[in-house]
Amino acid sequence: MISHIHLLRSIPTQFIHREKWRISDSPIMLLTGLSGSGKTYAGKIISEEKNTTLISLDALKFYEAANLSSRQAVDEFVKIYPEITHLISIHWAQDDNANTNDTKYTDYSLKFFDFVYSSAIRTRTMLIIEGIQIFVRIPWERAINIPLGIIGTSGVVSFFNFYKRDYVMEHNHQQLGSMWQEFRLHHSLRRKRLNQFIDFINEQSSGIEAVRKFV
């Protein structure tokens, strides 16, 4: 069973179905957690140790900051869906009152996930797919019986890592009130949704123990 992500207490990264991660069974491992929890860093460490490819789903939104493999995957994806080139360049920012770009981002996040997944199956490539989209924008059924890692960084630590990365280091400072609103409306709700995702995975993997060390 995978444990819930806590507000204050961090726990080690938890893996389920880890033993299936091989070419002959499931060449894809999913890695997810809260924004700022260290998903990309953990994925990089595992991919280097196991000599595998790391694809970040965030590359569809933050192309310039993504690693080479992720950018290459987006480049191939855009050849199929050239209509999203402009949306990637503006990071899918809201440009109408209905926020239709966010709806489109969810739709294309799923298409990108399926594109990367099917490419790995077709080419028999060992692959790590990481991103918050796995529990926010991708149907949870896609994660059933697939090797999965949940980063255990607490809600508070993840938020401050996220805030430092996306606001302080980008010199996009917010007032304390806005910071609290971001935590309450964004990160707290995301932690709740992540724990709901964990409950779903546990229900679908009854009796299977999670491990807290990747070997």
C-alpha positions in Angstrom: 0.0 0.0 0.0 1.2 3.5 -0.8 1.0 5.9 2.1 -0.6 9.4 1.9 1.5 12.5 1.4 1.5 14.5 4.6 1.2 18.3 5.1 4.2 18.6 7.4 6.1 15.3 7.4 8.0 14.1 4.4 8.4 10.4 3.8 10.7 8.5 1.3 9.6 8.0 -2.3 7.3 5.0 -2.6 7.3 2.6 -5.5 4.7 0.0 -6.6 5.0 -2.6 -9.3 8.7 -1.8 -9.4 9.6 -5.3 -10.4 7.6 -5.0 -13.6 9.9 -2.2 -15.0 11.6 -4.2 -17.7 11.4 -4.4 -21.5 9.6 -7.8 -21.4 6.9 -6.5 -19.1 6.4 -2.7 -18.7 9.2 -0.5 -20.1 7.5 2.6 -18.7 7.8 3.8 -15.1 5.6 6.7 -13.9 6.9 9.2 -11.4 4.7 11.9 -9.8 4.2 14.0 -6.7 3.4 17.6 -5.8 4.9 20.6 -7.6 8.3 21.3 -6.0 8.5 17.8 -4.5 11.6 16.8 -6.6 10.1 14.7 -9.3 12.4 15.8 -12.0 15.5 15.4 -9.8 14.5 11.9 -8.7 13.7 10.9 -12.3 17.1 12.2 -13.4 18.9 10.2 -10.7 17.1 7.0 -11.5 17.4 7.4 -15.3 21.2 7.9 -14.9 21.6 4.9 -12.6 19.6 2.7 -14.9 20.7 4.2 -18.2 17.2 5.0 -19.3 15.4 7.9 -20.8 13.5 10.6 -18.8 10.5 12.4 -20.3 8.9 15.3 -18.4 5.3 16.0 -19.2 5.9 19.6 -18.2 7.9 19.9 -21.5 4.6 20.5 -23.2 4.2 23.7 -21.2 7.7 24.7 -20.2 9.6 23.6 -23.3 12.7 25.7 -22.8 13.4 24.4 -19.3 13.0 20.7 -20.2 15.8 18.2 -20.8 16.9 17.2 -24.3 14.9 14.0 -24.4 11.7 15.7 -23.4 12.2 18.5 -26.0 12.8 16.0 -28.7 9.6 14.2 -27.7 7.7 17.5 -27.9 9.3 18.2 -31.3 8.0 14.9 -32.7 4.6 15.4 -31.1 4.2 18.8 -32.6 4.7 17.3 -36.1 1.5 15.5 -35.5 -0.3 18.4 -33.8 1.2 21.6 -35.3 -1.7 23.7 -34.1 -0.3 23.7 -30.6 3.0 25.4 -31.5 1.7 28.8 -30.5 0.2 27.5 -27.3 3.5 26.0 -26.2 5.2 29.3 -26.9 2.8 31.2 -24.6 2.9 28.3 -22.0 -0.9 27.7 -22.6 -1.6 31.0 -20.9 -5.3 32.1 -20.6 -6.3 34.3 -23.5 -10.1 34.3 -23.0 -12.6 34.5 -20.2 -13.5 30.8 -20.5 -9.8 29.8 -20.1 -10.2 27.4 -23.0 -6.4 27.0 -23.3 -6.4 25.1 -19.9 -9.0 22.7 -21.3 -6.9 22.3 -24.4 -3.8 21.7 -22.3 -5.5 18.9 -20.5 -6.6 17.3 -23.8 -3.1 17.6 -25.3 -1.4 16.4 -22.1 -3.3 13.2 -22.4 -2.4 13.0 -26.1 1.3 13.7 -25.3 1.2 11.0 -22.6 -0.2 8.4 -24.9 2.3 9.4 -27.7 5.3 9.0 -25.4 3.9 5.8 -23.9 3.1 4.1 -27.2 6.5 5.2 -28.7 8.3 3.5 -25.8 6.2 0.3 -26.3 6.9 0.4 -30.0 10.6 1.0 -29.8 11.0 -1.2 -26.7 12.7 1.7 -24.8 13.0 1.8 -21.0 11.5 5.1 -20.0 10.5 7.2 -17.1 7.6 9.6 -17.5 7.4 12.2 -14.8 5.0 15.0 -14.0 2.1 16.3 -11.9 -0.1 15.7 -14.9 -0.2 12.0 -14.0 -2.7 12.6 -11.2 -4.0 16.0 -12.3 -4.8 15.7 -16.0 -4.3 12.1 -17.1 -7.1 9.6 -16.4 -6.1 7.6 -13.4 -6.9 4.3 -15.1 -3.8 4.9 -17.3 -1.6 4.2 -14.2 -3.1 0.8 -13.2 -0.6 -2.0 -13.1 2.2 0.2 -14.3 5.5 0.8 -12.3 4.8 3.9 -10.3 6.8 6.1 -7.9 5.2 8.7 -5.6 7.6 11.4 -4.3 7.0 11.7 -0.5 8.0 15.3 0.1 5.5 17.0 2.4 3.0 19.6 1.3 4.7 22.5 3.1 8.2 21.6 1.8 7.0 21.1 -1.7 5.2 24.4 -1.7 8.2 26.4 -0.5 10.4 24.7 -3.1 7.7 25.5 -5.8 7.4 29.1 -4.6 11.2 29.6 -4.5 11.6 28.1 -8.0 8.6 29.7 -9.8 8.4 33.1 -8.0 11.5 34.1 -6.1 14.1 32.9 -8.6 12.1 34.3 -11.5 11.9 37.7 -9.6 8.1 37.4 -9.8 7.5 38.2 -6.1 4.1 38.0 -4.6 2.8 39.5 -1.4 2.3 37.3 1.6 -1.4 37.2 1.1 -1.1 36.0 -2.4 1.4 33.4 -1.3 -1.0 32.1 1.2 -3.9 32.0 -1.3 -1.7 30.1 -3.7 -0.9 27.6 -1.0 -4.5 27.2 0.1 -6.2 27.1 -3.3 -3.5 25.4 -5.3 -1.1 23.3 -3.3 -3.6 22.1 -0.5 -6.1 21.0 -3.1 -3.4 19.3 -5.1 -2.3 17.3 -2.1 -5.9 16.2 -1.5 -6.1 15.1 -5.1 -2.8 13.3 -5.0 -4.0 11.4 -1.9 -7.2 10.5 -3.7 -5.1 9.2 -6.6 -3.1 7.1 -4.1 -6.3 5.7 -2.7 -7.4 4.8 -6.2 -4.1 3.0 -7.0 -4.2 1.2 -3.7 -7.7 -0.1 -4.4 -6.6 -1.3 -7.8 -3.4 -3.0 -6.4 -5.0 -4.7 -3.3 -2.4 -6.6 -1.3 0.6 -5.3 -3.2 3.1 -3.6 -0.9 4.9 -0.4 -1.8 8.7 -0.2 -1.4 10.6 2.8 -0.3 13.9 2.2 -1.9 14.7 1.9 -5.6 17.2 -0.8 -6.4 
